[in-house]
């Protein structure tokens, strides 16, 4: 995908990944996974925390393909969104373990 509009915030004239499309497809795939999970749900809160986990991980992956400066952590290894996505994924895993044991 190449942006050419003069008011575009993306780099102009440079080929970049269509991360907006990746994000849309990601949302659809997560929705389908959660609908399937609903049938075999093992404990209350599993659907919500599964969404948080899936979105956090996939957002971190998609963020890798973005071509803009999003702020960096860990000596430019992770963007802000990747860091937040990974933190929410860890929280989701922790909550699912707690809720499963509580059941």
N, C-alpha and C positions, 0 to 999 in steps of 0.2 A: 504494500500500500504506500503510495507517495502523496504527501500533502503539498498542494501548490497555492492554496488561498493565502493572500498576504497577511491576513489577520489570524491565521492558524497558530496555535500555541505549540504545535509539533514542529520538528525541524522540517523546513521546506526543501523539496527536491531530493529528499533522502528516502530510500526504501526502508520502511519499518514494518514490524508485525502488526496485524490488525487486532490488537489486544482487546478492543471493545467487543469484537465478535467472539473472541475467546471467552470473555467474561459472560456474554449472553449464553453461549453454549454451556458454559460451566454452570450457570444458574439452572438451566433446563435439566442437565444431567444430575445435579444435586437434588432437584425436585423429584425426578423419577426414582432416584435411590431412596429418598425419604418415603415416598409413597409405597415402595416395595417393603421397606423396613417396618412400616406401620402394621403390616400383617403379622409380623413375627416379633413385635415389640416385647421386650422382656421386663421393663420397669418404667415407671413414670419418669418423664424427663429425657428418655433415651432419644426421642426424635429431635428435640431441641438441641441437646448436646452433640448429637451426630451432625446436625447442620453446622454448629459452631466449629466442630472439628474439620468437616469436609471443606467448608468455606475458608477457614484459616489456612489449611494446607494448600488448597488449589489456588487461592489468591497469592500465596507466596511463590508458587510456581509460575503463574501468569505474570507476576510482577517482574520476574527475571527477563522477560521478553520486551518490557517497555523500554523505549529509547530516550526517556527524559530523566532529568535529575530529580530524584524523589527524596533526597536526604539519605545519608549513609551512616551505618553503625558498624562496629567491629572492623575497623580499618577498611572501610568501603566494601565489605563483603555482603552486607545486608542493607536493603533500603528500609525506610521507616515502616512501610506497609508490610514488608516481609517479616520484620521483627514483631510487629503487632500480630500478624497472622500466626506466627509460630507460638507466640505467648498464648493466644486464645486457644490454639490447638492443645497445648499442654494443659491449660485449665480445663478444657472439655474432657480430655482423657482422665484427668484427676476426678472430675465430677462424676463421670460415668462409672469409674471404679467405686467411688463412695456410694452412689445410688444403687449400684448392683449389689453391693454387700449389704446395704440397708434392707433390700427386698428380702 
